[in-house]
Amino acid sequence: MRVQCVICDTINELDDDAPLAKKLRNRPIHTYMCNECYDRIAKNTDARIATGNFRFFRTSSPIDEEF
């Protein structure tokens, strides 16, 4: 299966039986991101968390306040 990264537009080949390929095929709302972009975003997010000015807005539970 040919997939294209949503950030850098590189085209990669996934095995048709891979779990990610099945997820992309069955749920079109999911998008593909290459490993380089995924690692870059993870590194930048970790750097933002380390500054102390980063806040998660996913839920309003007390778990976020403990984080």
N, CA, C and O atoms as a Tripos MOL2 file, in Angstrom:
@<TRIPOS>MOLECULE
protein
  268   267    67     0     0
PROTEIN
NO_CHARGES

@<TRIPOS>ATOM
      1 N           0.8470   -1.1640    0.0000 N.3       1 MET1
      2 CA          0.0000    0.0000    0.0000 C.3       1 MET1
      3 C           0.8960    1.2300    0.0000 C.2       1 MET1
      4 O           1.8300    1.3330    0.7950 O.2       1 MET1
      5 N           0.6050    2.1410   -0.8810 N.am      2 ARG2
      6 CA          1.3610    3.3870   -0.9360 C.3       2 ARG2
      7 C           0.6850    4.4190   -0.0500 C.2       2 ARG2
      8 O          -0.5300    4.6050   -0.1120 O.2       2 ARG2
      9 N           1.4750    5.0860    0.7710 N.am      3 VAL3
     10 CA          0.9610    6.1090    1.6700 C.3       3 VAL3
     11 C           1.8110    7.3650    1.5470 C.2       3 VAL3
     12 O           2.9850    7.3050    1.1820 O.2       3 VAL3
     13 N           1.1960    8.5040    1.8580 N.am      4 GLN4
     14 CA          1.8920    9.7720    1.7630 C.3       4 GLN4
     15 C           1.8260   10.4750    3.1160 C.2       4 GLN4
     16 O           0.7640   10.5500    3.7330 O.2       4 GLN4
     17 N           2.9510   10.9790    3.5640 N.am      5 CYS5
     18 CA          3.0230   11.6900    4.8300 C.3       5 CYS5
     19 C           2.2490   13.0010    4.7160 C.2       5 CYS5
     20 O           2.3630   13.7030    3.7120 O.2       5 CYS5
     21 N           1.4640   13.3320    5.7400 N.am      6 VAL6
     22 CA          0.6540   14.5470    5.6930 C.3       6 VAL6
     23 C           1.4810   15.8000    5.9210 C.2       6 VAL6
     24 O           1.0210   16.8990    5.6140 O.2       6 VAL6
     25 N           2.6890   15.6620    6.4530 N.am      7 ILE7
     26 CA          3.5090   16.8380    6.7470 C.3       7 ILE7
     27 C           4.5330   17.1100    5.6550 C.2       7 ILE7
     28 O           4.5990   18.2210    5.1310 O.2       7 ILE7
     29 N           5.3390   16.0950    5.3040 N.am      8 CYS8
     30 CA          6.4290   16.3320    4.3590 C.3       8 CYS8
     31 C           6.1370   15.8050    2.9520 C.2       8 CYS8
     32 O           6.9640   15.9740    2.0560 O.2       8 CYS8
     33 N           4.9900   15.1760    2.7410 N.am      9 ASP9
     34 CA          4.5400   14.6800    1.4370 C.3       9 ASP9
     35 C           5.4370   13.6160    0.8160 C.2       9 ASP9
     36 O           5.4170   13.4260   -0.4010 O.2       9 ASP9
     37 N           6.2240   12.9180    1.6340 N.am     10 THR10
     38 CA          6.9990   11.8090    1.0900 C.3      10 THR10
     39 C           6.0920   10.5950    0.9350 C.2      10 THR10
     40 O           5.1700   10.3850    1.7220 O.2      10 THR10
     41 N           6.3670    9.8130   -0.0770 N.am     11 ILE11
     42 CA          5.5650    8.6250   -0.3510 C.3      11 ILE11
     43 C           6.3400    7.3990    0.1000 C.2      11 ILE11
     44 O           7.4890    7.1960   -0.2920 O.2      11 ILE11
     45 N           5.6960    6.5800    0.9330 N.am     12 ASN12
     46 CA          6.3040    5.3650    1.4550 C.3      12 ASN12
     47 C           5.4370    4.1800    1.0900 C.2      12 ASN12
     48 O           4.2770    4.3360    0.7100 O.2      12 ASN12
     49 N           6.0030    3.0080    1.2080 N.am     13 GLU13
     50 CA          5.3060    1.7590    0.9110 C.3      13 GLU13
     51 C           5.1060    0.9930    2.2080 C.2      13 GLU13
     52 O           6.0630    0.7450    2.9410 O.2      13 GLU13
     53 N           3.8560    0.6150    2.4950 N.am     14 LEU14
     54 CA          3.5320   -0.2100    3.6610 C.3      14 LEU14
     55 C           3.0970   -1.5870    3.1840 C.2      14 LEU14
     56 O           2.4920   -1.7340    2.1220 O.2      14 LEU14
     57 N           3.4190   -2.5870    3.9890 N.am     15 ASP15
     58 CA          2.9510   -3.9350    3.7060 C.3      15 ASP15
     59 C           1.4260   -3.9540    3.8230 C.2      15 ASP15
     60 O           0.8750   -3.3640    4.7520 O.2      15 ASP15
     61 N           0.7470   -4.6130    2.9090 N.am     16 ASP16
     62 CA         -0.7130   -4.6360    2.9080 C.3      16 ASP16
     63 C          -1.2920   -5.2860    4.1580 C.2      16 ASP16
     64 O          -2.4190   -4.9740    4.5430 O.2      16 ASP16
     65 N          -0.5520   -6.1740    4.7950 N.am     17 ASP17
     66 CA         -1.0500   -6.8640    5.9800 C.3      17 ASP17
     67 C          -0.6320   -6.1950    7.2820 C.2      17 ASP17
     68 O          -0.9480   -6.7030    8.3580 O.2      17 ASP17
     69 N           0.0600   -5.0860    7.2120 N.am     18 ALA18
     70 CA          0.5030   -4.3910    8.4200 C.3      18 ALA18
     71 C          -0.6960   -3.7780    9.1380 C.2      18 ALA18
     72 O          -1.6430   -3.3430    8.4830 O.2      18 ALA18
     73 N          -0.6740   -3.7360   10.4680 N.am     19 PRO19
     74 CA         -1.8010   -3.1520   11.2060 C.3      19 PRO19
     75 C          -2.0690   -1.6930   10.8490 C.2      19 PRO19
     76 O          -3.2250   -1.2720   10.8080 O.2      19 PRO19
     77 N          -1.0160   -0.9150   10.5900 N.am     20 LEU20
     78 CA         -1.2060    0.4790   10.2160 C.3      20 LEU20
     79 C          -1.9040    0.5960    8.8720 C.2      20 LEU20
     80 O          -2.7610    1.4610    8.6940 O.2      20 LEU20
     81 N          -1.5470   -0.2640    7.9210 N.am     21 ALA21
     82 CA         -2.1980   -0.2360    6.6060 C.3      21 ALA21
     83 C          -3.6780   -0.5810    6.7320 C.2      21 ALA21
     84 O          -4.5160    0.0260    6.0660 O.2      21 ALA21
     85 N          -3.9970   -1.5420    7.5710 N.am     22 LYS22
     86 CA         -5.4000   -1.9020    7.7790 C.3      22 LYS22
     87 C          -6.1690   -0.7610    8.4330 C.2      22 LYS22
     88 O          -7.3210   -0.5070    8.0800 O.2      22 LYS22
     89 N          -5.5440   -0.0740    9.3800 N.am     23 LYS23
     90 CA         -6.1970    1.0460   10.0400 C.3      23 LYS23
     91 C          -6.4720    2.1780    9.0570 C.2      23 LYS23
     92 O          -7.5430    2.7850    9.0760 O.2      23 LYS23
     93 N          -5.4960    2.4540    8.2010 N.am     24 LEU24
     94 CA         -5.6720    3.5220    7.2210 C.3      24 LEU24
     95 C          -6.7290    3.1600    6.1810 C.2      24 LEU24
     96 O          -7.4570    4.0290    5.7000 O.2      24 LEU24
     97 N          -6.8080    1.9080    5.8450 N.am     25 ARG25
     98 CA         -7.7800    1.4620    4.8460 C.3      25 ARG25
     99 C          -9.2060    1.4750    5.3980 C.2      25 ARG25
    100 O         -10.1370    1.8760    4.6990 O.2      25 ARG25
    101 N          -9.3790    1.0430    6.6350 N.am     26 ASN26
    102 CA        -10.7070    0.8920    7.2000 C.3      26 ASN26
    103 C         -11.2560    2.1580    7.8400 C.2      26 ASN26
    104 O         -12.4720    2.3110    7.9620 O.2      26 ASN26
    105 N         -10.3970    3.0470    8.2410 N.am     27 ARG27
    106 CA        -10.8440    4.2940    8.8640 C.3      27 ARG27
    107 C         -10.1810    5.4660    8.1580 C.2      27 ARG27
    108 O          -9.0610    5.8380    8.5080 O.2      27 ARG27
    109 N         -10.8420    6.0480    7.1820 N.am     28 PRO28
    110 CA        -10.2020    7.0940    6.3710 C.3      28 PRO28
    111 C          -9.8760    8.3790    7.1360 C.2      28 PRO28
    112 O          -9.1190    9.2080    6.6310 O.2      28 PRO28
    113 N         -10.4230    8.5640    8.3300 N.am     29 ILE29
    114 CA        -10.1180    9.7660    9.0890 C.3      29 ILE29
    115 C          -8.6810    9.7520    9.6070 C.2      29 ILE29
    116 O          -8.1070   10.8120    9.8580 O.2      29 ILE29
    117 N          -8.0930    8.5680    9.7710 N.am     30 HIS30
    118 CA         -6.7150    8.4770   10.2280 C.3      30 HIS30
    119 C          -5.7660    8.8660    9.1060 C.2      30 HIS30
    120 O          -6.0140    8.5590    7.9400 O.2      30 HIS30
    121 N          -4.6980    9.5310    9.4560 N.am     31 THR31
    122 CA         -3.7200    9.9640    8.4690 C.3      31 THR31
    123 C          -2.3660    9.3290    8.7710 C.2      31 THR31
    124 O          -2.1140    8.8760    9.8870 O.2      31 THR31
    125 N          -1.5130    9.3030    7.7750 N.am     32 TYR32
    126 CA         -0.1900    8.6890    7.8960 C.3      32 TYR32
    127 C           0.8490    9.7640    8.1100 C.2      32 TYR32
    128 O           0.8240   10.8090    7.4590 O.2      32 TYR32
    129 N           1.7680    9.5010    9.0340 N.am     33 MET33
    130 CA          2.9010   10.3750    9.2640 C.3      33 MET33
    131 C           4.1620    9.5150    9.2640 C.2      33 MET33
    132 O           4.2220    8.5050    9.9660 O.2      33 MET33
    133 N           5.1630    9.9050    8.4880 N.am     34 CYS34
    134 CA          6.3910    9.1110    8.3930 C.3      34 CYS34
    135 C           7.1410    9.1320    9.7250 C.2      34 CYS34
    136 O           6.8710    9.9710   10.5840 O.2      34 CYS34
    137 N           8.0710    8.2140    9.8850 N.am     35 ASN35
    138 CA          8.8110    8.0880   11.1440 C.3      35 ASN35
    139 C           9.6440    9.3260   11.4520 C.2      35 ASN35
    140 O           9.7670    9.7080   12.6150 O.2      35 ASN35
    141 N          10.2200    9.9600   10.4260 N.am     36 GLU36
    142 CA         11.0350   11.1500   10.6500 C.3      36 GLU36
    143 C          10.1950   12.2930   11.2060 C.2      36 GLU36
    144 O          10.6130   12.9690   12.1460 O.2      36 GLU36
    145 N           9.0190   12.5130   10.6330 N.am     37 CYS37
    146 CA          8.1490   13.5810   11.1170 C.3      37 CYS37
    147 C           7.6080   13.2510   12.5040 C.2      37 CYS37
    148 O           7.5090   14.1350   13.3540 O.2      37 CYS37
    149 N           7.2580   11.9950   12.7390 N.am     38 TYR38
    150 CA          6.7420   11.5820   14.0340 C.3      38 TYR38
    151 C           7.7930   11.8060   15.1220 C.2      38 TYR38
    152 O           7.4750   12.3190   16.1950 O.2      38 TYR38
    153 N           9.0440   11.4220   14.8500 N.am     39 ASP39
    154 CA         10.1250   11.6110   15.8200 C.3      39 ASP39
    155 C          10.4130   13.0840   16.0610 C.2      39 ASP39
    156 O          10.6740   13.4910   17.1930 O.2      39 ASP39
    157 N          10.3660   13.8890   14.9960 N.am     40 ARG40
    158 CA         10.6250   15.3210   15.1170 C.3      40 ARG40
    159 C           9.5580   15.9900   15.9770 C.2      40 ARG40
    160 O           9.8820   16.8110   16.8350 O.2      40 ARG40
    161 N           8.2980   15.6480   15.7590 N.am     41 ILE41
    162 CA          7.2140   16.2250   16.5470 C.3      41 ILE41
    163 C           7.3000   15.7630   17.9970 C.2      41 ILE41
    164 O           7.0600   16.5540   18.9100 O.2      41 ILE41
    165 N           7.6390   14.4950   18.2230 N.am     42 ALA42
    166 CA          7.7770   13.9940   19.5900 C.3      42 ALA42
    167 C           8.8970   14.7190   20.3210 C.2      42 ALA42
    168 O           8.7540   15.0540   21.4970 O.2      42 ALA42
    169 N          10.0110   14.9640   19.6380 N.am     43 LYS43
    170 CA         11.1400   15.6630   20.2610 C.3      43 LYS43
    171 C          10.7540   17.1010   20.5990 C.2      43 LYS43
    172 O          11.0770   17.5890   21.6820 O.2      43 LYS43
    173 N          10.0650   17.7830   19.6770 N.am     44 ASN44
    174 CA          9.6510   19.1610   19.9330 C.3      44 ASN44
    175 C           8.6200   19.2350   21.0580 C.2      44 ASN44
    176 O           8.6470   20.1710   21.8580 O.2      44 ASN44
    177 N           7.7230   18.2710   21.1290 N.am     45 THR45
    178 CA          6.7250   18.2490   22.1960 C.3      45 THR45
    179 C           7.3860   18.0280   23.5480 C.2      45 THR45
    180 O           7.0240   18.6750   24.5310 O.2      45 THR45
    181 N           8.3480   17.1220   23.6020 N.am     46 ASP46
    182 CA          9.0810   16.8970   24.8490 C.3      46 ASP46
    183 C           9.8160   18.1570   25.2900 C.2      46 ASP46
    184 O           9.8890   18.4480   26.4840 O.2      46 ASP46
    185 N          10.3590   18.9010   24.3370 N.am     47 ALA47
    186 CA         11.0540   20.1420   24.6700 C.3      47 ALA47
    187 C          10.0620   21.1770   25.1990 C.2      47 ALA47
    188 O          10.3860   21.9220   26.1240 O.2      47 ALA47
    189 N           8.8570   21.2340   24.6260 N.am     48 ARG48
    190 CA          7.8440   22.1740   25.1130 C.3      48 ARG48
    191 C           7.3540   21.7840   26.4990 C.2      48 ARG48
    192 O           7.1010   22.6580   27.3280 O.2      48 ARG48
    193 N           7.2150   20.4970   26.7650 N.am     49 ILE49
    194 CA          6.7960   20.0370   28.0920 C.3      49 ILE49
    195 C           7.8590   20.3990   29.1280 C.2      49 ILE49
    196 O           7.5270   20.7630   30.2560 O.2      49 ILE49
    197 N           9.1210   20.3000   28.7540 N.am     50 ALA50
    198 CA         10.2180   20.5870   29.6760 C.3      50 ALA50
    199 C          10.2610   22.0610   30.0760 C.2      50 ALA50
    200 O          10.7930   22.3800   31.1390 O.2      50 ALA50
    201 N           9.7200   22.9690   29.2620 N.am     51 THR51
    202 CA          9.7310   24.3890   29.6120 C.3      51 THR51
    203 C           8.7770   24.7050   30.7470 C.2      51 THR51
    204 O           8.9550   25.6970   31.4530 O.2      51 THR51
    205 N           7.7460   23.8520   30.9320 N.am     52 GLY52
    206 CA          6.7710   24.0950   31.9920 C.3      52 GLY52
    207 C           5.5870   24.9280   31.5430 C.2      52 GLY52
    208 O           4.6500   25.1200   32.3180 O.2      52 GLY52
    209 N           5.6000   25.4290   30.3130 N.am     53 ASN53
    210 CA          4.4980   26.2410   29.8000 C.3      53 ASN53
    211 C           3.5230   25.4370   28.9470 C.2      53 ASN53
    212 O           2.6260   26.0040   28.3230 O.2      53 ASN53
    213 N           3.6930   24.1450   28.9190 N.am     54 PHE54
    214 CA          2.8580   23.2820   28.0910 C.3      54 PHE54
    215 C           1.7580   22.6990   28.9500 C.2      54 PHE54
    216 O           2.0190   22.2220   30.0550 O.2      54 PHE54
    217 N           0.5200   22.7300   28.4530 N.am     55 ARG55
    218 CA         -0.6100   22.2020   29.2110 C.3      55 ARG55
    219 C          -1.4690   21.3520   28.2930 C.2      55 ARG55
    220 O          -1.7590   21.7410   27.1610 O.2      55 ARG55
    221 N          -1.8780   20.1830   28.7880 N.am     56 PHE56
    222 CA         -2.7510   19.3110   28.0270 C.3      56 PHE56
    223 C          -4.1930   19.7870   28.1850 C.2      56 PHE56
    224 O          -4.6300   20.0650   29.3020 O.2      56 PHE56
    225 N          -4.9320   19.8830   27.0910 N.am     57 PHE57
    226 CA         -6.3280   20.2890   27.1270 C.3      57 PHE57
    227 C          -7.2460   19.1660   26.7060 C.2      57 PHE57
    228 O          -8.3580   19.4280   26.2490 O.2      57 PHE57
    229 N          -6.8200   17.9240   26.8420 N.am     58 ARG58
    230 CA         -7.6360   16.7880   26.4160 C.3      58 ARG58
    231 C          -8.8130   16.5530   27.3470 C.2      58 ARG58
    232 O          -9.9340   16.3540   26.8800 O.2      58 ARG58
    233 N          -8.5840   16.5720   28.6390 N.am     59 THR59
    234 CA         -9.6370   16.3110   29.6020 C.3      59 THR59
    235 C          -9.5660   17.3400   30.7160 C.2      59 THR59
    236 O          -8.5940   18.0860   30.8290 O.2      59 THR59
    237 N         -10.5870   17.3700   31.5220 N.am     60 SER60
    238 CA        -10.5770   18.2870   32.6520 C.3      60 SER60
    239 C         -10.5220   17.5150   33.9610 C.2      60 SER60
    240 O         -10.9610   18.0200   34.9950 O.2      60 SER60
    241 N         -10.0020   16.3280   33.9340 N.am     61 SER61
    242 CA         -9.9520   15.4920   35.1220 C.3      61 SER61
    243 C          -8.7960   15.8950   36.0280 C.2      61 SER61
    244 O          -7.8740   16.5820   35.5880 O.2      61 SER61
    245 N          -8.8400   15.4760   37.2790 N.am     62 PRO62
    246 CA         -7.7440   15.7960   38.2070 C.3      62 PRO62
    247 C          -6.4120   15.1540   37.8300 C.2      62 PRO62
    248 O          -5.3690   15.5470   38.3530 O.2      62 PRO62
    249 N          -6.4340   14.1850   36.9420 N.am     63 ILE63
    250 CA         -5.1880   13.5340   36.5120 C.3      63 ILE63
    251 C          -4.2800   14.5500   35.8220 C.2      63 ILE63
    252 O          -3.0620   14.5200   35.9980 O.2      63 ILE63
    253 N          -4.8820   15.4590   35.0280 N.am     64 ASP64
    254 CA         -4.0780   16.4740   34.3290 C.3      64 ASP64
    255 C          -3.3830   17.4030   35.3060 C.2      64 ASP64
    256 O          -2.2580   17.8360   35.0550 O.2      64 ASP64
    257 N          -4.0330   17.7130   36.4130 N.am     65 GLU65
    258 CA         -3.4230   18.6110   37.3830 C.3      65 GLU65
    259 C          -2.2360   17.9500   38.0620 C.2      65 GLU65
    260 O          -1.2820   18.6260   38.4470 O.2      65 GLU65
    261 N          -2.2910   16.6150   38.2130 N.am     66 GLU66
    262 CA         -1.1680   15.8980   38.8100 C.3      66 GLU66
    263 C           0.0120   15.8100   37.8570 C.2      66 GLU66
    264 O           1.1560   15.6670   38.2900 O.2      66 GLU66
    265 N          -0.2610   15.8940   36.5570 N.am     67 PHE67
    266 CA          0.7960   15.7840   35.5690 C.3      67 PHE67
    267 C           1.6970   16.9870   35.6830 C.2      67 PHE67
    268 O           2.6680   17.1040   34.9360 O.2      67 PHE67
@<TRIPOS>BOND
     1     1     2 1
     2     2     3 1
     3     3     4 2
     4     3     5 am
     5     5     6 1
     6     6     7 1
     7     7     8 2
     8     7     9 am
     9     9    10 1
    10    10    11 1
    11    11    12 2
    12    11    13 am
    13    13    14 1
    14    14    15 1
    15    15    16 2
    16    15    17 am
    17    17    18 1
    18    18    19 1
    19    19    20 2
    20    19    21 am
    21    21    22 1
    22    22    23 1
    23    23    24 2
    24    23    25 am
    25    25    26 1
    26    26    27 1
    27    27    28 2
    28    27    29 am
    29    29    30 1
    30    30    31 1
    31    31    32 2
    32    31    33 am
    33    33    34 1
    34    34    35 1
    35    35    36 2
    36    35    37 am
    37    37    38 1
    38    38    39 1
    39    39    40 2
    40    39    41 am
    41    41    42 1
    42    42    43 1
    43    43    44 2
    44    43    45 am
    45    45    46 1
    46    46    47 1
    47    47    48 2
    48    47    49 am
    49    49    50 1
    50    50    51 1
    51    51    52 2
    52    51    53 am
    53    53    54 1
    54    54    55 1
    55    55    56 2
    56    55    57 am
    57    57    58 1
    58    58    59 1
    59    59    60 2
    60    59    61 am
    61    61    62 1
    62    62    63 1
    63    63    64 2
    64    63    65 am
    65    65    66 1
    66    66    67 1
    67    67    68 2
    68    67    69 am
    69    69    70 1
    70    70    71 1
    71    71    72 2
    72    71    73 am
    73    73    74 1
    74    74    75 1
    75    75    76 2
    76    75    77 am
    77    77    78 1
    78    78    79 1
    79    79    80 2
    80    79    81 am
    81    81    82 1
    82    82    83 1
    83    83    84 2
    84    83    85 am
    85    85    86 1
    86    86    87 1
    87    87    88 2
    88    87    89 am
    89    89    90 1
    90    90    91 1
    91    91    92 2
    92    91    93 am
    93    93    94 1
    94    94    95 1
    95    95    96 2
    96    95    97 am
    97    97    98 1
    98    98    99 1
    99    99   100 2
   100    99   101 am
   101   101   102 1
   102   102   103 1
   103   103   104 2
   104   103   105 am
   105   105   106 1
   106   106   107 1
   107   107   108 2
   108   107   109 am
   109   109   110 1
   110   110   111 1
   111   111   112 2
   112   111   113 am
   113   113   114 1
   114   114   115 1
   115   115   116 2
   116   115   117 am
   117   117   118 1
   118   118   119 1
   119   119   120 2
   120   119   121 am
   121   121   122 1
   122   122   123 1
   123   123   124 2
   124   123   125 am
   125   125   126 1
   126   126   127 1
   127   127   128 2
   128   127   129 am
   129   129   130 1
   130   130   131 1
   131   131   132 2
   132   131   133 am
   133   133   134 1
   134   134   135 1
   135   135   136 2
   136   135   137 am
   137   137   138 1
   138   138   139 1
   139   139   140 2
   140   139   141 am
   141   141   142 1
   142   142   143 1
   143   143   144 2
   144   143   145 am
   145   145   146 1
   146   146   147 1
   147   147   148 2
   148   147   149 am
   149   149   150 1
   150   150   151 1
   151   151   152 2
   152   151   153 am
   153   153   154 1
   154   154   155 1
   155   155   156 2
   156   155   157 am
   157   157   158 1
   158   158   159 1
   159   159   160 2
   160   159   161 am
   161   161   162 1
   162   162   163 1
   163   163   164 2
   164   163   165 am
   165   165   166 1
   166   166   167 1
   167   167   168 2
   168   167   169 am
   169   169   170 1
   170   170   171 1
   171   171   172 2
   172   171   173 am
   173   173   174 1
   174   174   175 1
   175   175   176 2
   176   175   177 am
   177   177   178 1
   178   178   179 1
   179   179   180 2
   180   179   181 am
   181   181   182 1
   182   182   183 1
   183   183   184 2
   184   183   185 am
   185   185   186 1
   186   186   187 1
   187   187   188 2
   188   187   189 am
   189   189   190 1
   190   190   191 1
   191   191   192 2
   192   191   193 am
   193   193   194 1
   194   194   195 1
   195   195   196 2
   196   195   197 am
   197   197   198 1
   198   198   199 1
   199   199   200 2
   200   199   201 am
   201   201   202 1
   202   202   203 1
   203   203   204 2
   204   203   205 am
   205   205   206 1
   206   206   207 1
   207   207   208 2
   208   207   209 am
   209   209   210 1
   210   210   211 1
   211   211   212 2
   212   211   213 am
   213   213   214 1
   214   214   215 1
   215   215   216 2
   216   215   217 am
   217   217   218 1
   218   218   219 1
   219   219   220 2
   220   219   221 am
   221   221   222 1
   222   222   223 1
   223   223   224 2
   224   223   225 am
   225   225   226 1
   226   226   227 1
   227   227   228 2
   228   227   229 am
   229   229   230 1
   230   230   231 1
   231   231   232 2
   232   231   233 am
   233   233   234 1
   234   234   235 1
   235   235   236 2
   236   235   237 am
   237   237   238 1
   238   238   239 1
   239   239   240 2
   240   239   241 am
   241   241   242 1
   242   242   243 1
   243   243   244 2
   244   243   245 am
   245   245   246 1
   246   246   247 1
   247   247   248 2
   248   247   249 am
   249   249   250 1
   250   250   251 1
   251   251   252 2
   252   251   253 am
   253   253   254 1
   254   254   255 1
   255   255   256 2
   256   255   257 am
   257   257   258 1
   258   258   259 1
   259   259   260 2
   260   259   261 am
   261   261   262 1
   262   262   263 1
   263   263   264 2
   264   263   265 am
   265   265   266 1
   266   266   267 1
   267   267   268 2
@<TRIPOS>SUBSTRUCTURE
     1 MET1         2 RESIDUE 1 A MET
     2 ARG2         6 RESIDUE 1 A ARG
     3 VAL3        10 RESIDUE 1 A VAL
     4 GLN4        14 RESIDUE 1 A GLN
     5 CYS5        18 RESIDUE 1 A CYS
     6 VAL6        22 RESIDUE 1 A VAL
     7 ILE7        26 RESIDUE 1 A ILE
     8 CYS8        30 RESIDUE 1 A CYS
     9 ASP9        34 RESIDUE 1 A ASP
    10 THR10       38 RESIDUE 1 A THR
    11 ILE11       42 RESIDUE 1 A ILE
    12 ASN12       46 RESIDUE 1 A ASN
    13 GLU13       50 RESIDUE 1 A GLU
    14 LEU14       54 RESIDUE 1 A LEU
    15 ASP15       58 RESIDUE 1 A ASP
    16 ASP16       62 RESIDUE 1 A ASP
    17 ASP17       66 RESIDUE 1 A ASP
    18 ALA18       70 RESIDUE 1 A ALA
    19 PRO19       74 RESIDUE 1 A PRO
    20 LEU20       78 RESIDUE 1 A LEU
    21 ALA21       82 RESIDUE 1 A ALA
    22 LYS22       86 RESIDUE 1 A LYS
    23 LYS23       90 RESIDUE 1 A LYS
    24 LEU24       94 RESIDUE 1 A LEU
    25 ARG25       98 RESIDUE 1 A ARG
    26 ASN26      102 RESIDUE 1 A ASN
    27 ARG27      106 RESIDUE 1 A ARG
    28 PRO28      110 RESIDUE 1 A PRO
    29 ILE29      114 RESIDUE 1 A ILE
    30 HIS30      118 RESIDUE 1 A HIS
    31 THR31      122 RESIDUE 1 A THR
    32 TYR32      126 RESIDUE 1 A TYR
    33 MET33      130 RESIDUE 1 A MET
    34 CYS34      134 RESIDUE 1 A CYS
    35 ASN35      138 RESIDUE 1 A ASN
    36 GLU36      142 RESIDUE 1 A GLU
    37 CYS37      146 RESIDUE 1 A CYS
    38 TYR38      150 RESIDUE 1 A TYR
    39 ASP39      154 RESIDUE 1 A ASP
    40 ARG40      158 RESIDUE 1 A ARG
    41 ILE41      162 RESIDUE 1 A ILE
    42 ALA42      166 RESIDUE 1 A ALA
    43 LYS43      170 RESIDUE 1 A LYS
    44 ASN44      174 RESIDUE 1 A ASN
    45 THR45      178 RESIDUE 1 A THR
    46 ASP46      182 RESIDUE 1 A ASP
    47 ALA47      186 RESIDUE 1 A ALA
    48 ARG48      190 RESIDUE 1 A ARG
    49 ILE49      194 RESIDUE 1 A ILE
    50 ALA50      198 RESIDUE 1 A ALA
    51 THR51      202 RESIDUE 1 A THR
    52 GLY52      206 RESIDUE 1 A GLY
    53 ASN53      210 RESIDUE 1 A ASN
    54 PHE54      214 RESIDUE 1 A PHE
    55 ARG55      218 RESIDUE 1 A ARG
    56 PHE56      222 RESIDUE 1 A PHE
    57 PHE57      226 RESIDUE 1 A PHE
    58 ARG58      230 RESIDUE 1 A ARG
    59 THR59      234 RESIDUE 1 A THR
    60 SER60      238 RESIDUE 1 A SER
    61 SER61      242 RESIDUE 1 A SER
    62 PRO62      246 RESIDUE 1 A PRO
    63 ILE63      250 RESIDUE 1 A ILE
    64 ASP64      254 RESIDUE 1 A ASP
    65 GLU65      258 RESIDUE 1 A GLU
    66 GLU66      262 RESIDUE 1 A GLU
    67 PHE67      266 RESIDUE 1 A PHE
